[in-house]
Amino acid sequence: MSESTHSIYKTEFLKGLLSRNKKLHLENLDAFVDYYNHLRHPADLYGLTIMEVINGKTPDKDFFKNQISEAKMDRVITNRAFNKCAFIG
């Protein structure tokens, strides 16, 4: 778990930047904890943050089912409209 969290800290949060001193590093760690717990939406929690789950929400794999179905239908309509464009050569 700690290796995974450290990887997220380096790649998602710091994005390859380095902490230049101890004070800045500690500030970055505090900000990362807030980001990780309140702003990050891991895929295995189906759109919830860690704090939402801790506070009692239950991850629901079907939560976005309707939105995904609607998006699929919209994509079909958009693709059909796009396919009406023809190349005349």
Backbone bond lengths (Angstrom), bond angles and torsions (degrees), N, CA, C in turn:
res aa  C-N    CA-C-N  psi(-1)  N-CA   C-N-CA  omega(-1)  CA-C   N-CA-C  phi
1 M - - - 1.448 - - 1.525 110.98 -
2 S 1.328 116.87 -44.45 1.460 118.68 -177.49 1.529 111.91 -65.50
3 E 1.346 117.44 -35.59 1.462 120.11 178.08 1.522 110.49 -63.69
4 S 1.318 116.81 -41.66 1.463 121.89 179.52 1.534 110.59 -64.65
5 T 1.331 116.72 -44.33 1.461 120.83 -179.95 1.528 110.34 -65.14
6 H 1.307 116.75 -40.39 1.466 120.38 178.13 1.525 110.74 -63.65
7 S 1.311 117.34 -39.56 1.462 121.42 177.50 1.526 110.97 -63.06
8 I 1.327 116.79 -43.04 1.475 121.27 177.68 1.522 109.67 -63.02
9 Y 1.324 116.75 -40.82 1.467 121.29 178.46 1.523 110.68 -58.24
10 K 1.322 116.21 -46.52 1.466 120.60 -177.47 1.524 112.16 -71.78
11 T 1.341 117.78 -44.29 1.457 120.03 -171.28 1.527 113.83 -87.69
12 E 1.322 118.43 -48.07 1.460 121.18 -176.58 1.515 112.93 -83.52
13 F 1.325 116.55 -37.07 1.458 119.46 -172.84 1.520 112.21 -92.85
14 L 1.323 117.46 -56.86 1.465 119.77 -179.44 1.524 112.57 -79.48
15 K 1.330 116.00 -22.61 1.475 122.62 179.13 1.532 111.46 52.38
16 G 1.328 114.91 44.37 1.452 120.06 175.22 1.518 115.12 86.37
17 L 1.325 118.92 -5.90 1.463 121.05 179.13 1.522 109.76 -79.84
18 L 1.302 116.35 158.87 1.463 121.64 179.87 1.522 110.07 -111.13
19 S 1.328 115.72 146.98 1.460 119.99 172.20 1.530 107.28 -76.65
20 R 1.315 117.37 129.51 1.466 121.49 -174.05 1.523 113.43 -84.17
21 N 1.330 117.15 -22.51 1.461 119.50 178.74 1.527 109.19 -153.11
22 K 1.311 115.82 171.77 1.467 121.24 -174.98 1.529 111.37 -62.66
23 K 1.338 117.36 -43.08 1.465 121.17 -178.92 1.524 110.43 -60.94
24 L 1.321 117.14 -47.78 1.459 121.30 179.42 1.531 110.84 -63.64
25 H 1.318 115.98 -38.88 1.461 120.10 179.51 1.531 110.88 -62.80
26 L 1.326 116.93 -44.00 1.470 120.84 179.17 1.528 110.97 -66.02
27 E 1.325 116.73 -37.64 1.470 120.11 176.00 1.531 110.19 -63.88
28 N 1.332 116.13 -42.92 1.463 120.39 177.91 1.529 111.27 -61.87
29 L 1.324 116.84 -40.69 1.468 120.07 178.94 1.528 111.31 -63.58
30 D 1.332 117.59 -42.17 1.470 120.45 177.61 1.526 110.93 -61.89
31 A 1.324 116.31 -44.50 1.467 120.07 178.90 1.523 110.78 -65.04
32 F 1.338 117.06 -37.35 1.461 120.58 179.29 1.524 111.43 -64.46
33 V 1.336 117.48 -42.08 1.466 120.66 179.57 1.533 109.51 -59.58
34 D 1.315 116.85 -42.40 1.468 120.69 177.41 1.532 110.56 -63.21
35 Y 1.330 116.57 -47.08 1.472 121.68 177.66 1.526 110.59 -58.26
36 Y 1.310 117.04 -48.78 1.468 122.53 -174.90 1.530 111.24 -63.70
37 N 1.322 117.34 -40.41 1.460 121.01 -175.87 1.523 114.09 -85.56
38 H 1.338 117.63 -31.58 1.466 120.23 -170.85 1.523 115.08 -114.05
39 L 1.306 118.94 -22.41 1.462 120.42 -173.07 1.522 114.30 -115.85
40 R 1.315 117.66 -24.70 1.466 121.77 -175.88 1.522 109.53 -84.34
41 H 1.340 115.61 135.09 1.464 121.63 -179.27 1.528 109.30 -115.01
42 P 1.333 118.30 89.08 1.460 119.93 180.00 1.529 110.66 -64.69
43 A 1.316 116.35 144.21 1.463 121.52 -177.52 1.526 112.25 -58.83
44 D 1.310 117.74 -35.68 1.466 119.43 -177.18 1.528 113.25 -73.30
45 L 1.339 118.09 -6.31 1.467 121.13 174.97 1.532 111.38 -102.80
46 Y 1.321 117.09 6.87 1.471 123.43 173.58 1.524 113.05 51.65
47 G 1.314 116.43 51.31 1.461 120.68 173.78 1.517 115.42 91.97
48 L 1.308 118.19 -0.55 1.459 120.91 177.90 1.522 109.85 -100.22
49 T 1.331 115.27 157.20 1.459 119.84 173.02 1.523 108.70 -90.25
50 I 1.308 115.98 167.99 1.457 120.50 178.87 1.530 110.80 -60.15
51 M 1.328 117.03 -42.75 1.468 120.08 -178.22 1.521 111.57 -67.42
52 E 1.317 118.69 -33.25 1.459 120.08 176.48 1.530 110.66 -62.61
53 V 1.325 116.40 -40.65 1.467 120.62 178.28 1.527 110.13 -68.28
54 I 1.326 117.13 -43.49 1.461 120.71 178.47 1.529 110.74 -60.68
55 N 1.335 116.61 -35.53 1.465 120.99 -179.17 1.522 113.32 -83.70
56 G 1.332 117.82 7.43 1.452 119.61 169.57 1.514 117.92 114.45
57 K 1.333 119.28 -9.02 1.463 119.10 177.77 1.525 109.39 -71.75
58 T 1.310 115.65 145.89 1.461 120.88 -178.93 1.523 109.46 -104.95
59 P 1.334 117.88 124.66 1.465 119.69 176.18 1.525 110.03 -58.21
60 D 1.329 116.07 134.29 1.462 122.25 -177.14 1.523 108.32 -129.57
61 K 1.329 116.02 110.73 1.462 119.51 -177.26 1.523 112.15 -65.67
62 D 1.320 118.52 -17.86 1.463 121.77 179.75 1.528 112.88 -96.57
63 F 1.331 117.77 4.81 1.463 121.79 -175.59 1.535 112.22 -57.09
64 F 1.324 117.28 -40.37 1.460 121.09 -177.24 1.527 112.50 -97.38
65 K 1.324 117.22 12.23 1.459 121.51 -175.14 1.533 111.72 -57.10
66 N 1.333 117.81 -47.63 1.464 120.68 -179.49 1.530 111.64 -65.74
67 Q 1.324 116.90 -43.38 1.463 119.86 179.80 1.526 110.98 -62.86
68 I 1.327 117.44 -37.83 1.463 120.93 179.31 1.519 110.12 -68.07
69 S 1.329 117.27 -41.76 1.475 120.66 178.26 1.517 110.87 -62.20
70 E 1.330 117.18 -43.93 1.461 121.03 178.86 1.531 110.77 -63.95
71 A 1.307 116.85 -41.17 1.469 120.50 179.31 1.522 110.81 -63.72
72 K 1.338 117.39 -38.53 1.466 120.57 177.59 1.522 110.87 -62.41
73 M 1.326 116.77 -43.32 1.465 120.58 179.37 1.529 110.66 -65.59
74 D 1.326 116.93 -43.14 1.466 120.65 177.92 1.521 110.83 -61.35
75 R 1.334 116.80 -38.14 1.457 120.39 179.55 1.523 110.68 -64.26
76 V 1.337 117.33 -39.93 1.465 120.84 178.30 1.524 109.86 -62.41
77 I 1.332 116.80 -45.13 1.474 120.68 179.38 1.524 110.52 -63.05
78 T 1.323 117.05 -44.12 1.468 121.11 179.35 1.519 110.80 -63.37
79 N 1.331 117.01 -42.68 1.465 120.39 179.56 1.521 111.37 -64.57
80 R 1.323 117.29 -39.64 1.475 119.85 178.00 1.516 110.50 -63.22
81 A 1.330 117.04 -42.49 1.462 120.17 178.83 1.526 110.25 -64.12
82 F 1.316 116.76 -40.21 1.458 120.86 179.90 1.524 110.67 -66.44
83 N 1.317 117.38 -39.54 1.455 121.50 -178.06 1.516 113.04 -67.23
84 K 1.340 117.65 -13.89 1.459 120.00 176.53 1.535 110.37 -71.77
85 C 1.320 116.16 -16.86 1.461 119.30 175.52 1.529 107.19 -70.31
86 A 1.263 115.69 130.99 1.461 119.17 -177.93 1.522 109.68 -123.73
87 F 1.302 114.96 144.21 1.456 120.38 174.99 1.514 108.55 -93.12
88 I 1.286 115.57 121.21 1.463 119.37 178.37 1.519 106.31 -106.05
89 G 1.312 114.69 115.44 1.453 117.58 -173.52 1.463 116.81 -122.46
